[in-house]
Amino acid sequence: MNIKLFPITNVLMPRFVSYILIVIGGIIAIYAQAEADQNQYILIAGIAVLMIGIYSVSRRIPSKKDQEEEL
């Protein structure tokens, strides 16, 4: 059973785009928390961009179980 959680990441993104999403999401999340009156919507958007970037990078890492079966 293969569930697609993020349809935007179904398109094969280059690796550098994933890293850029992680950096941008992190910067947005830090910026949203740095203000005295914290904007929760900007913080949520930053965390969402960060998580999409992390998810797309982690999809490319093969699992240990697959590697052990090949040996």
C-alpha positions in Angstrom: 0.0 0.0 0.0 1.7 3.2 -1.2 0.1 6.4 0.1 1.0 9.7 -1.5 1.1 12.2 1.3 2.3 15.2 -0.6 1.2 15.3 -4.2 3.5 18.2 -5.0 6.5 16.0 -4.3 5.3 13.3 -6.8 7.0 15.3 -9.5 10.7 14.4 -9.4 12.3 17.5 -7.9 16.0 18.1 -8.2 17.9 17.6 -5.0 18.9 21.3 -4.8 15.2 22.4 -4.9 14.6 20.2 -1.8 17.5 21.8 0.0 16.3 25.3 -0.9 12.9 24.5 0.4 14.4 23.3 3.7 16.5 26.5 4.0 13.6 28.8 3.1 11.2 27.0 5.4 13.7 27.3 8.3 14.3 31.0 7.7 10.5 31.7 7.5 9.9 29.7 10.7 12.7 31.5 12.6 11.5 34.9 11.3 8.0 34.2 12.4 9.2 33.4 16.0 11.6 36.3 16.2 8.9 39.0 16.2 7.4 40.2 19.4 3.9 39.5 18.2 4.2 36.1 16.6 2.3 35.5 13.4 1.1 31.9 13.6 0.1 31.7 9.9 3.6 32.6 8.7 5.1 30.1 11.2 2.7 27.3 10.0 3.6 28.1 6.3 7.4 28.0 7.2 7.0 24.7 8.9 5.0 23.3 6.0 7.7 24.3 3.5 10.4 22.9 5.7 8.6 19.5 6.1 7.9 19.2 2.3 11.7 19.8 1.7 12.6 17.2 4.4 10.1 14.7 3.0 11.4 15.0 -0.5 15.0 14.5 0.6 14.2 11.5 2.8 12.3 9.8 -0.1 15.6 9.5 -1.9 17.4 7.7 0.9 17.1 3.9 0.4 16.0 1.9 3.4 18.4 -0.4 5.2 16.1 -3.3 4.7 16.3 -2.9 0.9 20.1 -2.7 1.1 20.3 -5.9 3.2 18.1 -7.9 0.8 20.4 -7.0 -2.1 23.4 -8.5 -0.4 
